[in-house]
Amino acid sequence: MRMRKEHNCEEKEVNSHLYKIGMFAQMNHVTIKTLRFYEEQGLLTPAYVDGENGYRYYTMDQMAVLHRITALKQAGFTIEDIRKLGDSSDTVSFLNRKKAEIMSKIAELTMQMAMIDGYLTGDDDALQSPVLIKKIPAVVAATMESRVESYDALFDLMPALGAQMEELGCECALPEYCFTHYLEPGYKEEQILIEVCEAVTEKKADTDYVKFREFPEIQAACIYHKGSYNEFPHTYAVILQYIEENGYEICGNIREKYIDGVWNKDTENDWLSEIQIPVKKTGEEYYAGRSYFD
């Protein structure tokens, strides 16, 4: 019997070390469909193809190639990874990059396991109000800065900002985003430097009372708080513990976002806020505008 190598019209004698695709598949515990798929992907081309009937034949040497593909798949490599590895002139660098990707996935899974373990310990607060790492989009905001005697002054500052915005013809952005910044580090019970902010559709000219700022996108650890602002310390304890235990560090001014409050709810129990703390992985560089962490 005479055979022709695929993509080559030159005929060549077949020796006893050629195996039909069915036999080759059986010998290597793979399916014929798998071998055809590898051929389509350019990973394992038959040694010879019969010019008359299209039968595919493989050699004993190709078993090593097939075993390499199988081993790499078991190690988590995709077909595209295997193809790139075959084309790469620096195999060691490619494998090190793949190893780094796997290590990153392991770290992420380890963090997820730690969160689940925390829930299993019976920490209902963590389960009912979990901490999420998410992106806060860039926003233009009307702002008013003031040093106040106590946190109760927020109830006066927010309406004051709203009145100034109305005089300037400001239009609130949708979805609405109202939040405060505490511009000095540490917790203070009096003489607190606060910046109240309301997202708007466009900047207006600054006045003596209202300044317009562009806040860049940030990555933040976020947690919802239901109820009175007097109970914020407990919620802060939950989110700060999460930041410390999961390899993050604070890299900007903490925001308190007000969703529901005295303006639309009858009782404090129905107030809803969100604490947003800009964070980065420990060791990473990060900048998100003005901050007392600079």
N, C-alpha and C positions, 0 to 999 in steps of 0.2 A: 504494500500500500504506500502511496506517495502523498505527502502533505505539503501545504504551503504556509509559510509564516504570514500571520496577519499583516496587512498593509505592505506586503512585499510579494511581488509576482515571482520571485525566484523560488524554484522548487527545491526541496531538501529531503533527504532520506530520513525516515522516522526510525528511531532506535527503540529499544525495549524499555527505556526509562520515561516514556511519555505515557500519561494517564488521562483517560477520558474524564470529562468534568464530573460525571457522577461518581466515578471511583475516587477521584481526588477529593471530592466533597466528603465522601464516606471515610476516607483515611484520616481526614483532619477534623471530623465531627462538626462540619458546618453544612449549611444547605446550599443547593445549587443556586437558589435565589441570592444568597449572600455573595457567592463568587461572581455572579453576573453584576451585582451591585458594585462590588469592588472594581470590576472591570470598567463599568460606566464612570466611576469616580477617578479612574486613572491610577488606582493603587496597585492593582494586580492584573496585568494583561496576560491572557493565555500565551504559552510559548508558541503554539501552532494552532492554526484553524484550518480544517479541511476545506479546500477550495470548492468541493462539489456539494457537500451536505452541511457545511458550517459547523461541524462538530468541533468543540474546543478541547485542547489538550494542554496538560500542565506537566512540568518536570519535577523531579525530586528536589532540586535546588529551590524551587519556588515555595516549598513548604516552610522554609525559614522566613520568607517574606510574609506569608500568611500568619505564621505564629507571632511575628513582630506586630502585625496589625492587631491581632487579637489581644496581645499583651497590653498594647497602648490603649485600646478601648477599655480594658479592665482597669487601667490606671486613671480613667476619666477623660482621656483625650477624645475629642470629636473627630469626625472624618476630616474636617477642614484643618484641625491641628495636625493630624497625621500627614496630610498632604503637604502642609507647610514645613513640617519636620523633614520630610523627604527632599524638599527643595532647598532647605537651609544649608548654608556652608558652615554654620557655626552651631552644631548640635547642642553643645554644652550650654551656650547662652539661651537657646530656645527652651531647653529643659529647665533651666533656672527660672525663666520667666513663668513657665507653666507651674513650677513648684510654688512660686510666690503667689500666683492666683489661687492655688489650692489652699495655701496657708491663710490667705485672706478669707476664704470661704469657711475654713475651720474656725477662725476667730469669730466670724459672724454667727456661726451655728453655736459656738460656745456661749456667746452673749445671749442668744435666744434660749438656750438651756438654762442659763442663770435666771432669766426672767421667769421661765416656767417654774423653776425651783422656788422662786420667791412667791409665786402665786400659790404653790402647793403648801407653803408653810402656814397658810391661813391668813395672809395679809390682805384682808378684804379691800382696804383702801387702794392698794396697788392694782387690784383687779378691777375695781369699779372705776378708777380714774387712772389709767395707765399713762406712763410717760412715753411720748412719741418724739422721734427726731424727724423734723420736716423742714422744708424750705418755706420761708416767709417772703413773698414777692416784694420787689422794690415798690416804693410808694412815695407819692408827694403828699406832704401833710402840712396843715396849718398848725403852728405850735405856740404855746404860751408858757413861759418859764416863770416860776415864782418860788420864793422861800416861804414856807407856811409853818404855822405853829404846830399843827397836828394833821394826821391823815384825814380827819373829818373835813378839812378844807377842800378836799376833792369835790365834795357836793356843791361847793361854790365856784370852784375853778372851771369845771366843765361847762356849766351854764354860761359863765362869763366868756369863755372861748366861743361858745356857740353864738352869743350875741354879737361879738366882734366879727365873726365869720359872716353873719347875716348882713351886717353893715357893708362888708367888702364885696358882697355878691358872690360868695363862695358856694360851690355846689359840691356836696359830699359824694365821694366815690362809692361805687357799688361793686362788691358788697361793702357795707360800712365797716370801717376799721378805726375804732377809738381806743387809744392806749395811753399809758403814762410811762415816763422814764424817771428813774431816780438817779440823779446826776452825780451823786457822791457815794463812795464805797461804804459798806457797813450799814447796820441798822441804826436808825435814830428815832427817838420818840418825839422830838421837837426840833424846830428850825430845820425842816427838811427841804432840800432843794429838789423841786419837782418840775418836770416838763410834761404838760398835757398835749396830746396830739390827736388830730382828726384828719383822716385821709380825704383829699380833695381831688377834683378832676384836673385842676390846673393851678399853677402858682399865681398869686396876686402880689402887688407891691407890699413890701414889709411896712409895718407901722410900729409905733412905740410899744404896742402890746402884743402884736401877732407877727411871727416870723414864719416864712415858708421854707421848708427843708425837703430835700430829696433823700430818702432813706434807701440804701442799696439792699438788694436781696441778702438775706442771712439764712444760715442754718441754725435752727434753734431746738432745744429740748423744750417740749410743751406739755402742759398738764391742765386739765379743766378743774375749776374750783366751783362748787355749788354751795351757795349760802352766804352768810355775812362775811364782810372783809375782815372782821375781827378774828376769823378762823384761818386767815392766810398762813400764819406761821406753821401750822401743821402740814399744809399742802406744800409749802416751801421745803420743809424737811424731807418730804417724799422725793421731790424732784432733784434736790441737791444731793441726796444719797444716791440716786440713780446716776447722776453725772459723775460722781466720784467713783462708783463701783464699775462703770462701763468705759473707763479710759477717756473721758472727755474733760475739757476744762473750759471755764467761762471766758469769753473773749469779747464782751461788749455789754452795753447797758441792758439790764433786765427790764422787760416790758410787762405791764399788766393790761390785758385787753378786756374791755367791758362789753359783754354781749347782751345780758339782761340785767336790769337794776331797778333802782327806785323810780326811774322814769317810765317803766312799763310793767312792773310787777308789784303786787299788793303786799307781799311779805318778803322778808330777807331770805327765807328758805328757798325762794325761787330765783334768787339772783344767780347769774352765771357769768363767770370770768374765765380767762385763760392766762396762765403765767407762761411767758415766752422768754427763755434764757439763751442768748447766742452762745453757741459752743463750737469747739473744734476738737478733733482728736489730739491728744497730748503729743506735742512735738511738731504739729503742722503749723504752717504760717497762715495767718488770717487777718484781714482788715475789713471792718464794716463801718467806716466813718468815725465820727467823734465818739470818744469813749474815755472814761476815767481809767481804763486799763491800758491806754497808750503810754 
